[in-house]
């Protein structure tokens, strides 16, 4: 019975040492989930712009905030000629409609507000083609787009081989491009 006071002192001492050792040990490397959580909760860093980018952005006088997607819907062409226009998506600065013929999707029509992203309009600077008085470019084998008022990219993308480049250009000219140019 002489060891009883030693046991009362030894047990708390060992527990304290154990806690100290585990607390001061190396921490575990963050998992990919920890990194994803950290990235998703941080505010995005402002993109660095070169002086050339800044000058072109200021020349275009683009606003920082895009218009509401619902505000863009009224500038799409109406259904007709055997084609049905069905709105598919809208979000801030973007609206999209599917163009169907005979129950099949033949093309996708979209309007994208490039406010806050002036570099998106640079591909139109070298354009020699115009549709409705606005610069036009082909985007790959299945897309044609125009830039309206240095702010709105209006695009038609073929989803069927029967919907040709001339069909895309005809549908681009059916958009209310003049009305869209006045949207602020």
N, C-alpha and C positions, 0 to 999 in steps of 0.2 A: 503494500500500500504506500510505499514511499514515492512511487512514480506518478501517482495521481495528479499532483500539482503540475508536473512536467507535461503530462498529456494535455492539460487544459491550456497550457501556453503553446505547446508544439502544434496543435491542430490549427488554431487561428494564424500562427506564423506561416505554416505551409500553404494555407489557402491564400494568404496575402502575397506570398512569393509566386504562386501559380498565377494569380491575377496580374501581377506586375510583369511576369514573363510573357504572358499571352497578349497583354495590352501593348507592350513595347516591341513585339515581334514585327516582322515585315508584313505589310498589308498586301492583300491579294490584288493582282492586276485587275483593272476594270474589265468586265466582260463586254461583249459587243452590244449587249442590251443596255448596259450602263452608258456606253458611249452614245448610243442612239437616243437615250433619254436626255442626255446632256445636250446633244445637238438640237433636239426638238424643242427644248425649253429655252434655248438661247435666242436672243434677237439676232436676225441675220445681219452680217457685216455689210456695210455699204460697198458696192462694187467699185473698184478703182477704175477711174476713167483717165485716158490719156488726154492731153490738151487738145488733140484733134477731135476726140469724141466730144469733149465739152463744147468746142466751138460749133460742131454740127448740131448738137443738142440745143444750144442757145439759138442757133439760126432757125431751127424748126419751131422754137417756142412751144414745145410739147408740154402739156400739164403733167404733173406727177401722178395724178389719179385718173384711172380709166372710167368711162361712163358705164352705167348699169347695162347689163346684157339685154334686159327687157326693152330698153330704149332703142335698141338696134333692130328689133324685129320688124318694125314697120317699113324698113328700107329694102327688105327682101322682095324678090318678084313673087307675084301671085301664082297660084296653080292655074294650069290651062294647057291646051293643046295636047291633052292626054297625059299630062304630068301632074302629079300631086306633090305639093310641098308640105312636109311634115316637120315641125320644129322638134329638134332632138335635144338640144342643150343650150343653156344660157347661164352665164356667170358674169362677174364683173369684167367688163371689157371684151366680152366674147358672146357671140350667138351663132348657133349652127342649125341648119335644117337639112333634112334628107329629101332628095328629089326621087320620087318613085314613078315608074311607068309600068302599067300592067301588074301591079303588086310587087314589082322587083325594084330594089334600090339601084339607080343608075348613076347617081352623083350626090356629092355632099357640097352644100353651099355654106359659106361662113363669112362672118365679119369679125375682125380682130382689131381692137383699139390698141395701138402700139405705144400709147402714152407711157412714159417712164422707161421705155426701151427704144431709144432713137436709133440704135444700130439695126433694128429690124427693117428699117426703110432703106438701108444702104444698097440693097440688091436692085432697087428700082432706079438708082442714079445713072446707070449705064444703059437703061432701056431705050430702045429705038421704036418700039411698038406702043401704040396708044389705043385704049378702048374707052369710049365715052369721054375722050379728052384727057384721060389719066394714064400715067405710065403703067405698062403691063409687062409681065415676065412669065415665062413658062417655068414651072417648078417640077422638075422631073418629067417623066413621060405622061403623067396623068393629072397634072395640076396647072392651072393658070390663075394668076392673081393680078390685081391692080392696086395701086396706092392712091387713096383719095385724101386730098388736103394734107398730105404728108403725115397723116395720122391713122387712117383706117385701111387695113389690108383686107380687101374683099377677094375671096378665093372660091374657085369651083374646082372640085376634084372628081375625076371620073371613077366610077366603081364598076363600070361595065365597058367592055371593048366597043360596044355599039355607040357609046357616048364619046364623040371625038373632040379634038381640039377646037374645031369650028363650033361645035355645040357648046363647049365651055365658054368660048368668047361671046356667043349669042346670049347665053344666060347671064354673063357678066354685064352685058349692055342692058339687060332687063332690070337690074338693080336700080333703085332710085339713088344714083351716085351723087347727083346735084344736091338732093336733100340731105344725104349723109355728110356731104362736105360742110354743111352749115351746123352740124351738131357740135356743141361745145361741151 
